[in-house]
Amino acid sequence: MLLDTTAEEPDSIKAAFRNGYERLFDRQWPIWIGGLLLGMGNVLLFAFDRPWTVSNGVRNWGDWFFNQIGVIQMNVLPPTLFTSSVLCFGMIIGSLVAALLGRQFRVRMAPARELFKGLLGGVLMGIGASLAFGCNIGGFFSAISALSMAGVVMMVGLMVGAFVGLKLLIWEIEYLPATSWGVRQVPNRDDMSGVPSRAQPISGLLVLLLCIIVIFTYDSFDYSVSGGFMLFGLLVGIVMQRTRFCFVRAFRDPFMTGDAEATKAVALAVIISVTGFTILKWTDLRSWDVSVLPGFWIGSLMGGIIFGIGMSLSGGCASGTIWRAGEGQVKLWVTLVTFALSTSYFRDWLVASGLRAKLGTELFLPDVIGWKMALIIIIAIMLFWYLMAVWNEVSKKLVVV
């Protein structure tokens, strides 16, 4: 039967604008759209300057803080000039803009136990990112796209860590009473300034306009690259908030509910990204050693496991923590602060102790099996992950809850 769509046609420019706005900000975008856009975006960012990473920017915040109070003595670029840091700022702003435009911004307070889990998760994520030379973005997504074997190994570590973290959460539910640690419902506020939700779209447009002004200001002071990174971060924050794109779900949900949507979206993003990275490197448009991490295999595996446990406890990976913090989740702000401090302090300790040089070595797959076979292998791994997730979605064989 044919559907009558004539009634849905807008009868004025105002109605057409309202319909378009509702499609963009009143409805959640499919998560596969996030995978498609983030995969292409990472390729474009690599072509522009260098691949996407989060932990480098967050660590810069910790380095700057410790340097200011005299705990660590090093030359540190201000967070407003360090490009990875600027990108992270852009992600927070982008998520805030998307949440405001969609009338979804809330300061979501959490009970004490959840705040503690956010704190502990952030510490573990910082340690894991230091060991693996990157987080789920730089150590896995961009590294595996760069044909670095360290990215493949971290993927295995993230799976193990997500499984262990899920088992810990199950143990918590079974053995810790719901009333301990002050667990209770905490009422949400509309936003941190008390502005009614109907005013949120206007606030979102003002924040977006301010961010665009900042981007042009960077360019006017000859910091065009920093401005470009802020623009990329702004777009990433919007995409991730609208699609609810989440690496934690990709690694945890197959064990928790069997849901495969996030897994399929991440696999799609990697396939697009690795294809673009390979073209850029193969044609010598970009250096082959970019994002080829020296953590293969001990650092990447151990770091992936520890990071995976941390992101399961906190409920957000490096990128997920940032965009969820942008929409007002207090637990993820706790995670973000402890992530920044722990990754800075632990990395400095690894360097000072000499252990960082013993975590592994670089292994660039084309050096071993050639460009074509390396690309085929990475795509095959992603397709196998995709198919396993679909099989488990139907059979529930890997679900442990």
DODRENKOL-579792 format. One record per residue (C-alpha): residue number from 1; x, y, z. Coordinates in Angstrom, 2 decimals. Layout:
+-----+---------+---------+---------+
|   n |       x |       y |       z |
+-----+---------+---------+---------+
| NUM |       X |       Y |       Z |
...
+-----+---------+---------+---------+
end
This chain:
+-----+---------+---------+---------+
|   n |       x |       y |       z |
+-----+---------+---------+---------+
|   1 |    0.00 |    0.00 |    0.00 |
|   2 |    1.30 |    3.43 |   -0.97 |
|   3 |    1.67 |    5.97 |    1.79 |
|   4 |    0.03 |    9.35 |    1.40 |
|   5 |    2.89 |   11.82 |    1.80 |
|   6 |    1.08 |   14.90 |    0.55 |
|   7 |    0.06 |   15.83 |    4.09 |
|   8 |    3.69 |   15.88 |    5.13 |
|   9 |    4.66 |   18.47 |    2.54 |
|  10 |    5.42 |   21.85 |    4.18 |
|  11 |    2.96 |   24.59 |    3.28 |
|  12 |    5.36 |   27.47 |    3.98 |
|  13 |    9.04 |   28.32 |    4.19 |
|  14 |    8.70 |   28.42 |    7.97 |
|  15 |    7.25 |   24.89 |    8.01 |
|  16 |    9.99 |   23.63 |    5.68 |
|  17 |   12.66 |   25.12 |    7.94 |
|  18 |   11.01 |   23.60 |   11.02 |
|  19 |   10.86 |   20.16 |    9.38 |
|  20 |   14.53 |   20.35 |    8.42 |
|  21 |   15.49 |   21.48 |   11.91 |
|  22 |   13.54 |   18.62 |   13.50 |
|  23 |   15.27 |   16.06 |   11.27 |
|  24 |   18.67 |   17.41 |   12.28 |
|  25 |   18.27 |   18.09 |   15.98 |
|  26 |   15.01 |   16.65 |   17.31 |
|  27 |   15.74 |   13.15 |   16.07 |
|  28 |   18.75 |   10.95 |   16.71 |
|  29 |   20.84 |   10.20 |   13.65 |
|  30 |   21.57 |    6.54 |   12.79 |
|  31 |   24.84 |    5.46 |   14.36 |
|  32 |   26.16 |    4.18 |   11.02 |
|  33 |   26.07 |    7.78 |    9.81 |
|  34 |   28.52 |    8.52 |   12.61 |
|  35 |   30.81 |    5.72 |   11.45 |
|  36 |   30.69 |    6.98 |    7.86 |
|  37 |   31.38 |   10.62 |    8.76 |
|  38 |   34.06 |    9.91 |   11.38 |
|  39 |   35.89 |    7.54 |    9.03 |
|  40 |   35.95 |   10.15 |    6.27 |
|  41 |   36.74 |   12.91 |    8.74 |
|  42 |   39.81 |   11.10 |   10.05 |
|  43 |   41.15 |   10.75 |    6.51 |
|  44 |   40.57 |   14.45 |    5.84 |
|  45 |   42.28 |   15.43 |    9.10 |
|  46 |   45.30 |   13.26 |    8.20 |
|  47 |   45.43 |   14.91 |    4.77 |
|  48 |   45.19 |   18.31 |    6.47 |
|  49 |   47.86 |   17.70 |    9.08 |
|  50 |   47.82 |   14.49 |   11.16 |
|  51 |   45.35 |   11.84 |   12.36 |
|  52 |   42.74 |   12.19 |   15.06 |
|  53 |   43.79 |   11.59 |   18.65 |
|  54 |   42.29 |   12.47 |   22.00 |
|  55 |   44.72 |   11.35 |   24.70 |
|  56 |   47.49 |   13.65 |   23.42 |
|  57 |   45.25 |   16.67 |   23.87 |
|  58 |   43.93 |   15.56 |   27.25 |
|  59 |   47.48 |   14.80 |   28.43 |
|  60 |   48.48 |   18.33 |   27.48 |
|  61 |   45.92 |   19.59 |   30.00 |
|  62 |   47.49 |   17.43 |   32.70 |
|  63 |   51.04 |   18.43 |   31.68 |
|  64 |   50.13 |   22.11 |   31.82 |
|  65 |   48.49 |   21.75 |   35.24 |
|  66 |   51.37 |   19.80 |   36.80 |
|  67 |   53.87 |   22.20 |   35.27 |
|  68 |   51.99 |   25.16 |   36.75 |
|  69 |   52.11 |   23.74 |   40.28 |
|  70 |   55.70 |   22.52 |   39.93 |
|  71 |   55.09 |   18.76 |   40.08 |
|  72 |   56.53 |   18.20 |   36.60 |
|  73 |   59.09 |   20.46 |   34.97 |
|  74 |   58.83 |   20.43 |   31.17 |
|  75 |   58.26 |   22.71 |   28.23 |
|  76 |   54.52 |   22.64 |   27.67 |
|  77 |   52.54 |   24.47 |   25.02 |
|  78 |   49.46 |   26.21 |   26.44 |
|  79 |   46.31 |   24.12 |   25.89 |
|  80 |   44.94 |   26.92 |   23.69 |
|  81 |   47.81 |   26.43 |   21.21 |
|  82 |   48.47 |   22.68 |   21.33 |
|  83 |   46.50 |   21.41 |   18.33 |
|  84 |   45.29 |   18.13 |   19.88 |
|  85 |   44.11 |   20.07 |   22.92 |
|  86 |   42.28 |   22.57 |   20.71 |
|  87 |   40.61 |   19.66 |   18.93 |
|  88 |   39.34 |   18.32 |   22.27 |
|  89 |   38.00 |   21.76 |   23.18 |
|  90 |   36.22 |   21.78 |   19.84 |
|  91 |   34.65 |   18.38 |   20.57 |
|  92 |   33.28 |   19.60 |   23.89 |
|  93 |   31.87 |   22.72 |   22.25 |
|  94 |   30.42 |   20.70 |   19.36 |
|  95 |   28.63 |   18.33 |   21.72 |
|  96 |   27.36 |   21.28 |   23.76 |
|  97 |   26.06 |   22.98 |   20.60 |
|  98 |   24.31 |   19.82 |   19.38 |
|  99 |   22.77 |   19.18 |   22.81 |
| 100 |   21.51 |   22.75 |   23.07 |
| 101 |   20.10 |   22.79 |   19.54 |
| 102 |   18.32 |   19.53 |   20.29 |
| 103 |   17.08 |   20.78 |   23.69 |
| 104 |   18.95 |   17.89 |   25.32 |
| 105 |   21.49 |   19.69 |   27.49 |
| 106 |   21.16 |   18.76 |   31.14 |
| 107 |   23.52 |   18.90 |   34.08 |
| 108 |   23.16 |   15.26 |   35.00 |
| 109 |   24.42 |   14.72 |   38.53 |
| 110 |   25.41 |   11.22 |   39.60 |
| 111 |   25.38 |    9.42 |   42.96 |
| 112 |   28.59 |    8.95 |   44.92 |
| 113 |   29.27 |    5.41 |   43.75 |
| 114 |   28.98 |    6.45 |   40.09 |
| 115 |   31.28 |    9.40 |   40.67 |
| 116 |   33.84 |    7.05 |   42.22 |
| 117 |   33.56 |    4.73 |   39.21 |
| 118 |   34.08 |    7.73 |   36.96 |
| 119 |   37.19 |    8.70 |   38.93 |
| 120 |   38.61 |    5.17 |   38.94 |
| 121 |   37.76 |    4.68 |   35.28 |
| 122 |   39.56 |    7.90 |   34.35 |
| 123 |   42.69 |    6.83 |   36.24 |
| 124 |   42.72 |    3.44 |   34.50 |
| 125 |   42.14 |    5.04 |   31.11 |
| 126 |   45.09 |    7.37 |   31.72 |
| 127 |   47.37 |    4.46 |   32.66 |
| 128 |   46.17 |    2.40 |   29.71 |
| 129 |   46.65 |    5.22 |   27.22 |
| 130 |   50.19 |    5.80 |   28.50 |
| 131 |   51.10 |    2.14 |   28.09 |
| 132 |   49.53 |    1.84 |   24.64 |
| 133 |   50.88 |    5.19 |   23.36 |
| 134 |   47.29 |    6.29 |   22.74 |
| 135 |   43.65 |    5.90 |   23.71 |
| 136 |   40.85 |    4.20 |   21.79 |
| 137 |   41.26 |    6.90 |   19.11 |
| 138 |   45.02 |    7.38 |   18.74 |
| 139 |   46.03 |    3.92 |   19.97 |
| 140 |   43.33 |    1.93 |   18.17 |
| 141 |   41.29 |    3.83 |   15.57 |
| 142 |   44.02 |    5.97 |   14.01 |
| 143 |   46.78 |    3.41 |   14.64 |
| 144 |   44.98 |    0.53 |   12.93 |
| 145 |   44.02 |    2.92 |   10.11 |
| 146 |   47.74 |    3.72 |    9.77 |
| 147 |   48.47 |   -0.02 |    9.30 |
| 148 |   50.24 |   -0.19 |   12.66 |
| 149 |   50.18 |   -3.63 |   14.25 |
| 150 |   49.98 |   -1.91 |   17.62 |
| 151 |   46.44 |   -0.84 |   16.72 |
| 152 |   45.42 |   -4.44 |   16.05 |
| 153 |   46.84 |   -5.60 |   19.37 |
| 154 |   45.15 |   -2.75 |   21.27 |
| 155 |   41.86 |   -3.81 |   19.68 |
| 156 |   42.32 |   -7.24 |   21.27 |
| 157 |   43.20 |   -5.61 |   24.59 |
| 158 |   40.10 |   -3.38 |   24.45 |
| 159 |   37.91 |   -6.44 |   23.91 |
| 160 |   39.42 |   -8.22 |   26.90 |
| 161 |   39.22 |   -5.09 |   29.04 |
| 162 |   35.59 |   -4.45 |   28.10 |
| 163 |   34.72 |   -8.04 |   29.03 |
| 164 |   36.51 |   -7.79 |   32.39 |
| 165 |   34.94 |   -4.40 |   33.07 |
| 166 |   31.48 |   -5.78 |   32.32 |
| 167 |   32.06 |   -8.68 |   34.72 |
| 168 |   33.04 |   -6.16 |   37.41 |
| 169 |   29.83 |   -4.22 |   36.81 |
| 170 |   27.82 |   -7.45 |   37.08 |
| 171 |   29.60 |   -8.24 |   40.35 |
| 172 |   28.71 |   -4.76 |   41.61 |
| 173 |   25.02 |   -5.31 |   40.85 |
| 174 |   25.00 |   -8.73 |   42.49 |
| 175 |   26.95 |   -8.01 |   45.65 |
| 176 |   26.66 |   -4.29 |   46.43 |
| 177 |   23.27 |   -3.08 |   47.60 |
| 178 |   21.64 |   -0.33 |   45.58 |
| 179 |   21.42 |    1.93 |   48.61 |
| 180 |   25.14 |    1.88 |   49.46 |
| 181 |   27.40 |    4.84 |   48.71 |
| 182 |   24.40 |    7.15 |   48.56 |
| 183 |   22.97 |    5.63 |   45.37 |
| 184 |   19.74 |    7.47 |   44.68 |
| 185 |   17.93 |    9.34 |   41.98 |
| 186 |   19.30 |   12.82 |   41.50 |
| 187 |   16.98 |   15.32 |   39.81 |
| 188 |   18.26 |   16.87 |   36.61 |
| 189 |   18.32 |   20.57 |   35.94 |
| 190 |   17.55 |   22.00 |   32.51 |
| 191 |   21.06 |   23.39 |   32.26 |
| 192 |   23.72 |   24.91 |   34.44 |
| 193 |   22.41 |   28.46 |   34.18 |
| 194 |   18.74 |   27.71 |   34.74 |
| 195 |   17.79 |   28.80 |   31.21 |
| 196 |   14.49 |   27.13 |   30.18 |
| 197 |   14.81 |   24.37 |   27.58 |
| 198 |   12.96 |   26.42 |   24.96 |
| 199 |   15.86 |   28.90 |   25.02 |
| 200 |   18.47 |   26.18 |   24.47 |
| 201 |   18.46 |   26.41 |   20.63 |
| 202 |   19.20 |   30.14 |   20.84 |
| 203 |   22.00 |   29.44 |   23.32 |
| 204 |   23.34 |   26.76 |   20.97 |
| 205 |   23.43 |   29.17 |   18.03 |
| 206 |   25.26 |   31.76 |   20.16 |
| 207 |   27.86 |   29.19 |   21.28 |
| 208 |   28.30 |   28.05 |   17.66 |
| 209 |   28.77 |   31.64 |   16.51 |
| 210 |   31.32 |   32.26 |   19.27 |
| 211 |   33.25 |   29.12 |   18.27 |
| 212 |   33.33 |   30.23 |   14.63 |
| 213 |   34.69 |   33.61 |   15.73 |
| 214 |   37.42 |   31.84 |   17.72 |
| 215 |   38.33 |   29.74 |   14.65 |
| 216 |   38.73 |   32.88 |   12.52 |
| 217 |   40.70 |   34.51 |   15.34 |
| 218 |   43.19 |   31.62 |   15.27 |
| 219 |   43.57 |   32.15 |   11.53 |
| 220 |   44.08 |   35.91 |   11.90 |
| 221 |   46.97 |   35.27 |   14.32 |
| 222 |   48.61 |   32.78 |   11.91 |
| 223 |   47.46 |   29.72 |   13.85 |
| 224 |   45.50 |   28.33 |   10.93 |
| 225 |   46.26 |   24.71 |   11.82 |
| 226 |   44.90 |   25.21 |   15.33 |
| 227 |   41.80 |   26.79 |   13.84 |
| 228 |   41.40 |   23.81 |   11.52 |
| 229 |   41.65 |   21.40 |   14.43 |
| 230 |   39.02 |   23.33 |   16.38 |
| 231 |   36.72 |   23.18 |   13.35 |
| 232 |   37.25 |   19.43 |   13.06 |
| 233 |   36.62 |   18.99 |   16.79 |
| 234 |   33.44 |   21.06 |   16.54 |
| 235 |   32.11 |   18.85 |   13.74 |
| 236 |   33.14 |   15.64 |   15.49 |
| 237 |   31.41 |   16.71 |   18.70 |
| 238 |   28.20 |   17.43 |   16.79 |
| 239 |   28.31 |   14.12 |   14.91 |
| 240 |   29.08 |   12.04 |   17.99 |
| 241 |   26.36 |   13.67 |   20.08 |
| 242 |   23.71 |   13.36 |   17.38 |
| 243 |   24.55 |    9.72 |   16.57 |
| 244 |   25.40 |    8.72 |   20.19 |
| 245 |   28.57 |    7.25 |   18.68 |
| 246 |   30.37 |    5.22 |   21.32 |
| 247 |   33.44 |    2.96 |   21.25 |
| 248 |   32.50 |    1.55 |   24.66 |
| 249 |   29.27 |    0.18 |   23.21 |
| 250 |   31.18 |   -1.30 |   20.27 |
| 251 |   33.36 |   -3.40 |   22.57 |
| 252 |   30.96 |   -3.98 |   25.49 |
| 253 |   27.46 |   -4.40 |   24.06 |
| 254 |   28.13 |   -7.72 |   22.27 |
| 255 |   28.92 |   -9.20 |   25.70 |
| 256 |   26.15 |   -7.31 |   27.53 |
| 257 |   23.07 |   -7.36 |   25.30 |
| 258 |   24.26 |   -8.71 |   21.97 |
| 259 |   23.47 |   -5.40 |   20.27 |
| 260 |   25.79 |   -4.93 |   17.30 |
| 261 |   24.90 |   -1.46 |   16.01 |
| 262 |   27.88 |    0.33 |   17.56 |
| 263 |   30.27 |   -2.48 |   16.59 |
| 264 |   29.17 |   -2.32 |   12.96 |
| 265 |   29.51 |    1.48 |   12.95 |
| 266 |   33.07 |    1.36 |   14.32 |
| 267 |   34.04 |   -1.37 |   11.83 |
| 268 |   32.67 |    0.80 |    9.01 |
| 269 |   34.64 |    3.80 |   10.27 |
| 270 |   37.88 |    1.79 |   10.37 |
| 271 |   37.38 |    0.40 |    6.86 |
| 272 |   36.89 |    3.89 |    5.44 |
| 273 |   39.74 |    5.35 |    7.46 |
| 274 |   42.29 |    2.63 |    6.68 |
| 275 |   41.52 |    2.87 |    2.97 |
| 276 |   42.12 |    6.62 |    2.98 |
| 277 |   45.24 |    6.37 |    5.15 |
| 278 |   46.71 |    3.71 |    2.87 |
| 279 |   46.19 |    5.85 |   -0.21 |
| 280 |   47.82 |    8.87 |    1.45 |
| 281 |   50.81 |    6.85 |    2.65 |
| 282 |   51.21 |    4.63 |   -0.42 |
| 283 |   51.34 |    7.67 |   -2.70 |
| 284 |   53.84 |    9.43 |   -0.40 |
| 285 |   51.41 |   12.26 |    0.27 |
| 286 |   51.97 |   11.53 |    3.95 |
| 287 |   54.85 |    9.85 |    5.78 |
| 288 |   54.51 |    6.11 |    6.35 |
| 289 |   55.51 |    6.30 |   10.03 |
| 290 |   52.68 |    8.61 |   11.18 |
| 291 |   50.61 |    6.85 |   13.89 |
| 292 |   52.78 |    3.73 |   13.67 |
| 293 |   53.10 |    3.32 |   17.42 |
| 294 |   56.06 |    1.73 |   19.23 |
| 295 |   53.84 |   -0.25 |   21.60 |
| 296 |   53.71 |   -3.58 |   19.79 |
| 297 |   52.98 |   -5.77 |   21.50 |
| 298 |   53.23 |   -5.57 |   25.32 |
| 299 |   52.34 |   -1.90 |   25.70 |
| 300 |   49.39 |   -2.06 |   23.31 |
| 301 |   47.95 |   -5.24 |   24.81 |
| 302 |   48.32 |   -4.28 |   28.47 |
| 303 |   47.32 |   -0.70 |   27.78 |
| 304 |   44.25 |   -1.86 |   25.84 |
| 305 |   43.14 |   -4.16 |   28.67 |
| 306 |   43.55 |   -1.51 |   31.37 |
| 307 |   41.94 |    1.17 |   29.18 |
| 308 |   39.06 |   -1.19 |   28.36 |
| 309 |   38.35 |   -1.81 |   32.04 |
| 310 |   38.49 |    1.91 |   32.75 |
| 311 |   36.13 |    2.90 |   29.95 |
| 312 |   33.64 |    0.22 |   31.04 |
| 313 |   33.63 |    1.50 |   34.62 |
| 314 |   33.31 |    5.15 |   33.62 |
| 315 |   30.82 |    4.56 |   30.81 |
| 316 |   32.82 |    6.54 |   28.27 |
| 317 |   36.02 |    6.07 |   26.27 |
| 318 |   38.32 |    9.01 |   25.50 |
| 319 |   36.10 |   10.48 |   22.79 |
| 320 |   32.86 |    9.38 |   24.48 |
| 321 |   33.91 |   11.00 |   27.74 |
| 322 |   34.45 |   14.31 |   25.98 |
| 323 |   31.16 |   14.50 |   24.09 |
| 324 |   29.14 |   13.23 |   27.06 |
| 325 |   30.82 |   15.83 |   29.26 |
| 326 |   29.77 |   18.40 |   26.68 |
| 327 |   26.11 |   17.51 |   27.10 |
| 328 |   26.35 |   17.92 |   30.88 |
| 329 |   27.15 |   14.54 |   32.47 |
| 330 |   29.00 |   15.26 |   35.72 |
| 331 |   30.35 |   11.70 |   36.08 |
| 332 |   32.16 |   12.08 |   32.77 |
| 333 |   33.62 |   15.43 |   33.86 |
| 334 |   35.16 |   13.58 |   36.81 |
| 335 |   36.46 |   10.96 |   34.38 |
| 336 |   37.89 |   13.62 |   32.07 |
| 337 |   39.79 |   15.35 |   34.88 |
| 338 |   41.28 |   12.15 |   36.29 |
| 339 |   42.05 |   10.89 |   32.78 |
| 340 |   44.02 |   14.07 |   32.04 |
| 341 |   45.96 |   13.99 |   35.31 |
| 342 |   46.71 |   10.26 |   35.32 |
| 343 |   47.86 |   10.02 |   31.71 |
| 344 |   50.20 |   12.98 |   32.24 |
| 345 |   51.68 |   11.75 |   35.53 |
| 346 |   51.97 |    8.07 |   34.56 |
| 347 |   53.55 |    8.84 |   31.19 |
| 348 |   56.13 |   11.06 |   32.88 |
| 349 |   56.89 |    8.24 |   35.31 |
| 350 |   57.27 |    5.74 |   32.47 |
| 351 |   59.75 |    8.02 |   30.70 |
| 352 |   61.73 |    8.80 |   33.87 |
| 353 |   61.95 |    5.13 |   34.85 |
| 354 |   63.04 |    4.02 |   31.39 |
| 355 |   60.14 |    1.56 |   31.11 |
| 356 |   58.50 |    3.40 |   28.24 |
| 357 |   61.27 |    2.29 |   25.87 |
| 358 |   60.67 |   -1.35 |   26.86 |
| 359 |   56.96 |   -1.49 |   26.08 |
| 360 |   57.41 |   -2.67 |   22.52 |
| 361 |   58.47 |   -1.66 |   19.05 |
| 362 |   57.05 |   -0.25 |   15.84 |
| 363 |   55.61 |   -2.74 |   13.37 |
| 364 |   54.34 |   -1.32 |   10.09 |
| 365 |   52.39 |   -4.05 |    8.33 |
| 366 |   53.40 |   -3.13 |    4.73 |
| 367 |   57.04 |   -3.67 |    5.73 |
| 368 |   56.16 |   -7.29 |    6.45 |
| 369 |   53.46 |   -8.27 |    3.94 |
| 370 |   53.29 |   -5.38 |    1.46 |
| 371 |   50.79 |   -2.58 |    0.98 |
| 372 |   48.00 |   -4.51 |   -0.74 |
| 373 |   48.03 |   -7.44 |    1.63 |
| 374 |   48.23 |   -5.15 |    4.68 |
| 375 |   45.11 |   -3.26 |    3.57 |
| 376 |   43.30 |   -6.52 |    2.81 |
| 377 |   44.21 |   -7.96 |    6.22 |
| 378 |   42.91 |   -4.95 |    8.17 |
| 379 |   39.67 |   -4.83 |    6.17 |
| 380 |   39.29 |   -8.61 |    6.65 |
| 381 |   39.70 |   -8.20 |   10.42 |
| 382 |   37.00 |   -5.52 |   10.44 |
| 383 |   34.64 |   -7.63 |    8.31 |
| 384 |   35.20 |  -10.61 |   10.59 |
| 385 |   34.44 |   -8.44 |   13.63 |
| 386 |   31.33 |   -7.16 |   11.85 |
| 387 |   30.11 |  -10.66 |   10.99 |
| 388 |   30.85 |  -12.01 |   14.47 |
| 389 |   28.85 |   -9.15 |   15.98 |
| 390 |   25.89 |   -9.89 |   13.67 |
| 391 |   26.08 |  -13.62 |   14.46 |
| 392 |   26.15 |  -12.89 |   18.18 |
| 393 |   23.28 |  -10.42 |   17.82 |
| 394 |   21.13 |  -13.32 |   16.59 |
| 395 |   22.53 |  -16.21 |   18.65 |
| 396 |   23.45 |  -14.37 |   21.90 |
| 397 |   26.28 |  -16.89 |   22.34 |
| 398 |   28.72 |  -14.33 |   23.72 |
| 399 |   26.27 |  -12.54 |   26.02 |
| 400 |   27.35 |  -12.96 |   29.64 |
| 401 |   24.71 |  -10.89 |   31.46 |
+-----+---------+---------+---------+
end
